[in-house]
């Protein structure tokens, strides 16, 4: 929620949002959008992601467990939880954060 506020303050010319699932399901399209936004060639990154090559873990914010790994491999989205999650928990989530999920393109 805080990131939404920050991107709102920054404006459309200085911030963009890309869903993790978009990187996994359509990597070339997602990286192309970033390339256009920052006006930089990311061909090497597109190749690495499309070939499922490990990415070198660079600077990460403290507290993220990925900082302990020498490399990161992107996996396909885990959608099993959506099927197994009890209906009442889905309803509670959507009551609390459904407005934000819809803004990010997620559906109930």
C-alpha positions in Angstrom: 0.0 0.0 0.0 2.8 2.4 0.8 4.4 1.7 -2.6 1.1 2.7 -4.3 1.2 6.0 -2.4 4.9 6.6 -3.4 4.2 5.8 -7.1 1.2 8.2 -6.9 3.4 11.0 -5.6 6.1 10.3 -8.1 3.7 10.5 -11.0 3.4 8.3 -14.2 6.6 9.7 -15.7 8.8 8.6 -12.8 7.3 5.3 -11.6 5.9 2.2 -13.1 4.3 -1.0 -11.8 5.0 -4.4 -13.1 3.5 -7.5 -11.5 5.8 -10.4 -10.7 3.5 -12.7 -12.5 3.9 -10.6 -15.6 7.6 -11.1 -15.5 7.2 -14.9 -15.2 4.4 -15.4 -17.8 5.5 -12.7 -20.4 9.1 -11.9 -19.6 10.0 -10.3 -23.0 6.9 -8.0 -22.8 7.6 -7.0 -19.2 11.2 -6.3 -19.8 10.4 -4.4 -23.0 8.1 -2.1 -20.9 11.0 -1.4 -18.5 13.4 -0.8 -21.4 11.0 1.8 -22.9 10.4 3.4 -19.5 14.1 3.8 -18.6 15.3 4.1 -22.2 18.0 1.4 -21.7 18.7 -1.8 -23.5 18.0 -4.9 -21.3 18.6 -7.5 -24.0 20.9 -9.6 -21.7 18.3 -9.6 -18.9 15.5 -10.6 -21.4 17.6 -13.5 -22.6 18.5 -14.7 -19.1 14.9 -14.6 -17.9 13.5 -16.2 -21.1 16.1 -19.0 -20.9 15.4 -19.4 -17.1 19.1 -18.7 -16.3 20.0 -17.8 -12.8 20.3 -14.1 -12.0 23.1 -12.8 -9.9 21.8 -11.5 -6.6 23.0 -7.9 -6.3 22.1 -5.3 -3.7 18.9 -6.3 -1.9 17.1 -4.6 0.9 18.0 -6.0 4.3 15.5 -8.5 5.7 14.8 -10.1 2.3 15.8 -13.7 2.5 17.0 -13.7 -1.1 20.0 -11.6 0.0 21.6 -14.8 1.3 21.5 -16.6 -2.0 24.3 -16.3 -4.5 21.8 -16.3 -7.4 18.1 -16.1 -8.0 16.1 -18.4 -10.4 12.6 -17.2 -11.3 9.9 -19.8 -11.0 6.5 -20.0 -12.6 3.7 -18.5 -10.5 2.3 -20.6 -7.7 -1.5 -20.5 -8.1 -2.3 -23.6 -6.2 -3.1 -21.5 -3.1 -5.9 -19.8 -4.9 -7.7 -23.1 -5.3 -7.0 -24.4 -1.8 -7.7 -21.2 0.1 -11.0 -21.5 2.1 -13.7 -19.3 0.8 -14.1 -17.4 4.0 -10.4 -16.5 4.0 -10.8 -15.2 0.4 -13.8 -13.1 1.5 -11.9 -11.6 4.4 -8.9 -10.8 2.2 -11.1 -9.1 -0.4 -12.9 -7.1 2.2 -9.6 -5.8 3.6 -7.4 -5.5 0.4 -9.7 -6.2 -2.5 -9.6 -2.6 -3.7 -5.8 -2.7 -3.9 -5.8 -6.1 -5.6 -8.2 -4.9 -8.3 -6.0 -1.9 -8.9 -3.0 -4.3 -9.5 -5.1 -6.4 -11.9 -5.9 -9.3 -9.7 -9.4 -10.9 -9.8 -11.5 -12.6 -7.1 
